[in-house]
């Protein structure tokens, strides 16, 4: 009887020891892996729906505002990725310039905004618009440019070029390379 009790205890101890060894050797168990800094830099810190972000300049005046149905903020790289962005840009005279596109990326540290896919810049007070596929904006210098073909319209006039630059503070537009346009003659109403 003592023999069978010893065998049972020995067998139970062997099963427990074997179970402990299997838990210790389990490849599915937790592992201490170093953090992949590059992968972590691409992880969103905030995902917001129907959001607006406003950037202020050194003097406290609004430099630009960006509204979008989906805004993804990646804090490690100071980037904000947006879908269907609608941006309001302000020049030194606090005039509003409107920009929109299918997608955009805003660098909150440098105030650089990139709009892509049916990008448009509107000058409401001047009555013109500029359309291109890729629009870049330097919020510090208040300079908008595109190295993609662009169409500049101020009805009834229309011009196209391979590259364009707009300086908001000066209300200056420059079209370069392969510039062509349609400028109908002025008509007088009787």
Secondary structure, DSSP 8 states (H G I E B T S, - for coil): -HHHHHHHHHHHHHHHHHHHHHHHH-TTS-------HHHHHTS-SEEEEEEEEEEE-TTS-EEEEEEEEEEEEEGGGTEEEEES-EEEEE-TT--EEEEE-SEEEEETTTTEEEEEEEEEEEETTTTEEEEEEEEEEETTTTEEEESS-EEEEETTEEEEESEEEEETTTTEEEEESS-EEE--------
